[in-house]
Amino acid sequence: MKKITVNVLFLFCIVLNSYSQGYLDKIDPYSTGVLYRSTDLNNPVLAKTEGTQYLNKDFQLAEVSDVPKKLMVRYNAVTDTLEIQSEGDQFFSLTKKAPYNTITMVSNQNKLKLLNYTNKEGDVYGYLSELHGTSYLALYRRDKIILQKATEARTSYQQAKPAKFVKTNAEYYLSLENKTARPMPKNKKELQDLFPMKKEKIAVYLKKNTFSLKEEKSIIEIAKFLSAL
């Protein structure tokens, strides 16, 4: 009886693997390493945490570069991964490597780019939202959600706080000539120093226009101006 049970389980594993492999082949017949199963997607601890890991909980139809069919995707801003929902409601994560580095949402044409960028944490290879892009200059935004750990009440006057997901302030990055993206300058002087050959033109623009390097609309406008220089 024990031997029969083992054989049945073995056969079930083969069938499940064949189904998963078949789905991967449908997505990209030339590379079965496009998707992988992620333990984070079924983590019971994260599932009970207050808040959400996603900027948008709903899966959206998207085009992934070098993948022949459209996929249902959503971005996990905690793990910095792109989650995929299959036709059979199975869940996978998209492997973080070229050529699958551009994800375009069909409904609004918003783009996620997988690229190299540098921040205070060091060198990062992850997803950024493209706000403006030309062959010379591209502007990106990093959307990040962190897991704030639970805290216990140390005295009777304090209240225990459960773990929760918290959205951090957006970070903006500039990439020149497709090189590693770096943080957007924080003030006018840093902005001019980044373009030493165009300081005078930038200075004139800054005097004629009211803008803030803390507001996304203004940041996009200055990026468009710099692209046209």
C-alpha positions in Angstrom: 0.0 0.0 0.0 2.8 2.4 0.9 4.6 1.6 -2.4 1.4 2.4 -4.3 0.9 5.7 -2.5 4.5 6.8 -3.3 4.0 5.9 -6.9 0.8 7.9 -7.1 2.5 11.0 -5.5 5.4 10.6 -8.0 3.1 10.4 -10.9 1.2 13.5 -9.6 4.5 15.5 -9.4 5.3 14.5 -13.0 1.9 15.7 -14.2 2.1 19.0 -12.3 5.6 19.7 -13.6 4.5 18.9 -17.1 1.6 21.3 -16.8 3.8 24.1 -15.4 6.5 23.4 -18.1 3.9 23.5 -20.8 2.7 26.9 -19.6 6.2 28.2 -19.6 6.7 26.9 -23.1 3.6 28.7 -24.3 5.0 32.0 -22.9 8.4 31.6 -24.5 9.2 28.4 -26.4 12.8 29.4 -26.6 13.5 29.9 -22.9 11.7 27.9 -20.1 13.5 29.9 -17.4 11.3 33.0 -17.9 9.1 32.3 -14.9 9.8 30.7 -11.5 7.7 29.8 -8.5 8.2 32.2 -5.6 7.6 31.3 -2.0 6.9 34.9 -1.2 3.6 34.7 -3.1 2.2 32.2 -0.6 3.8 33.5 2.5 1.1 33.3 5.3 2.9 35.9 7.5 2.9 38.5 4.7 -0.7 37.7 3.9 -1.8 38.7 7.4 0.2 41.9 7.5 -1.7 45.2 7.5 -1.7 47.2 4.2 -0.6 45.9 0.9 2.6 45.0 -1.0 1.2 46.3 -4.2 0.6 49.8 -5.7 -2.3 48.1 -7.6 -3.6 44.8 -6.3 -5.2 43.9 -9.5 -3.4 42.0 -12.3 -3.2 43.9 -15.5 -2.7 42.8 -19.1 0.8 43.7 -20.2 3.4 43.2 -22.9 6.8 41.8 -21.8 9.7 42.4 -24.1 10.7 39.3 -26.1 7.6 37.3 -24.8 5.3 36.4 -27.7 2.0 36.6 -25.7 0.5 39.2 -23.4 0.6 38.3 -19.6 -1.5 39.3 -16.6 1.0 41.0 -14.2 1.3 43.1 -11.1 4.3 44.7 -9.4 5.3 43.8 -5.9 6.8 47.0 -4.5 8.2 45.1 -1.4 10.1 42.4 -3.1 10.7 44.4 -6.3 9.4 41.5 -8.5 6.9 41.2 -11.3 4.2 38.6 -10.5 2.4 36.7 -13.2 -1.0 35.1 -13.1 -1.4 32.1 -15.4 -4.6 31.0 -17.2 -5.0 28.3 -14.5 -4.7 30.9 -11.7 -1.2 29.7 -10.9 1.2 32.4 -9.7 4.8 32.9 -10.8 7.5 35.6 -10.7 9.2 36.9 -13.8 12.9 36.2 -13.9 14.9 39.5 -13.5 17.2 39.3 -16.6 17.4 40.5 -20.2 15.6 40.4 -22.6 12.5 40.5 -20.3 13.4 44.0 -19.1 10.5 46.2 -20.4 6.9 45.7 -19.2 4.3 47.8 -20.9 0.8 48.0 -19.4 -1.8 47.6 -22.3 -4.4 49.9 -20.7 -2.3 53.0 -20.2 1.1 52.3 -21.8 2.9 52.8 -18.5 6.3 51.2 -18.6 8.3 49.3 -16.0 12.0 49.0 -16.9 14.5 46.5 -15.4 17.8 48.3 -15.2 20.9 49.2 -13.3 20.7 52.2 -11.0 22.6 53.6 -8.0 21.1 54.9 -4.7 22.2 55.3 -1.1 22.0 51.5 -0.7 24.5 51.0 -3.5 24.2 49.4 -6.9 20.8 48.0 -7.7 19.3 45.9 -10.5 15.6 46.4 -10.3 12.4 47.9 -11.7 11.7 51.6 -12.2 8.7 53.3 -13.8 9.7 55.3 -16.9 8.3 58.8 -16.8 10.1 60.2 -19.8 12.5 58.6 -22.2 14.7 59.5 -25.2 17.9 58.0 -26.6 19.8 60.8 -24.7 18.0 61.1 -21.4 15.5 59.0 -19.4 13.6 59.9 -16.2 12.5 57.1 -13.8 10.6 56.8 -10.6 11.1 54.2 -7.9 8.0 53.1 -6.1 8.8 51.3 -2.9 6.8 49.8 0.0 8.6 48.6 3.1 7.5 46.1 5.8 7.4 47.9 9.1 7.9 45.4 11.9 5.5 44.9 14.7 6.3 46.4 18.1 5.3 45.2 21.5 3.9 47.3 24.3 6.7 47.8 26.8 4.5 49.3 29.5 0.8 49.4 30.3 0.7 52.9 28.8 1.8 51.8 25.4 -0.1 50.0 22.7 1.3 47.1 20.7 1.6 47.9 16.9 1.1 45.1 14.3 3.4 44.8 11.4 2.3 46.7 8.3 3.3 47.7 4.8 4.2 51.4 4.4 4.7 53.2 1.1 7.8 55.4 1.1 8.3 58.6 -0.7 9.0 58.3 -4.5 12.6 58.5 -5.7 13.5 59.9 -9.1 16.5 58.9 -11.3 18.1 60.2 -14.4 19.9 58.0 -17.0 22.1 59.7 -19.6 22.8 57.9 -22.9 21.4 54.6 -21.4 24.1 54.5 -18.7 23.4 53.6 -15.0 20.6 55.7 -13.6 21.5 58.0 -10.8 19.4 60.0 -8.3 17.8 63.2 -9.6 19.7 66.3 -8.4 18.1 67.7 -5.2 18.7 71.4 -6.0 19.4 73.8 -8.9 23.2 73.8 -8.4 23.4 70.0 -8.5 21.3 70.0 -11.7 23.6 72.5 -13.4 26.7 70.7 -12.3 25.3 67.5 -13.9 25.4 69.3 -17.3 28.5 71.6 -17.2 28.4 72.4 -20.9 24.8 73.6 -20.7 24.9 75.5 -17.4 23.9 78.9 -18.9 20.9 77.5 -20.8 19.7 75.7 -17.7 20.1 78.8 -15.6 17.9 80.8 -18.0 15.3 78.1 -18.0 15.2 78.0 -14.2 14.8 81.8 -14.0 11.9 81.8 -16.4 10.0 78.8 -15.0 8.6 78.1 -11.5 9.2 74.5 -10.5 10.1 72.3 -7.7 12.5 69.3 -7.7 10.1 67.7 -5.2 7.0 67.7 -7.4 6.7 65.0 -10.1 5.1 67.3 -12.7 8.0 69.8 -12.5 10.6 67.0 -12.6 9.1 65.6 -15.8 9.0 69.1 -17.4 12.7 69.7 -16.6 13.6 66.2 -17.9 11.8 67.1 -21.2 13.7 70.4 -21.4 17.1 68.7 -20.7 16.3 66.1 -23.4 15.9 68.9 -26.0 19.1 70.7 -25.2 
